[in-house]
Amino acid sequence: MSRAFQIRIQPEDFDLSTEVAQLRADNGQVGAVVSFVGTVRDRNDGSAVSSMALEHYPGMTEASIAEMVERARVRFGLLAVRVIHRVGLLQPHEQIVLVAAAAAHRGEAFAGCEFIMDYLKTDAPFWKKEQTPEGARWVDARESDETARRKWE
């Protein structure tokens, strides 16, 4: 994948403005950048959440996301994409994920960003476990996430 299309799985936090600036750098064709930042909620399914642990399968995760980013690039004419997904132990309000898509026009950038995010929520090989007062529990994709992904089929 080229420098314009980056996927990073990391425990470290990220800075949105830095990532978007790098995404746009040296590409005068970019007319629109759409970004999504997901954060850890302090409540989910009626319970307080004190932390979330995220795990992945190194190599497989990046390859899976790269395949979806390539599909988005072709489908929406994206000029650049940045996907950063954090792993490890995260606290409420911390950033989990960044998806940023650049295109010549806003419609393609919005659609590309949403397409990639819908995939990440349902099919990317991540495992999430929330710590709640009732104990630890695994987090599965919601039916609404599955419905959102199906609209792209």
JOKA-V106239 format. One line per field, one symbol per residue. burial: 1 if it has 9 or more other C-alpha atoms within 8 Angstrom, else 0. A space follows every 50 residues. Layout:
burial: ???
//
This chain:
burial: 00011110110000000011001100000111111110110100000111 11111100001101110110011001111111111110011100111111 11111101111110111111110111111111000000000000110110 000
//
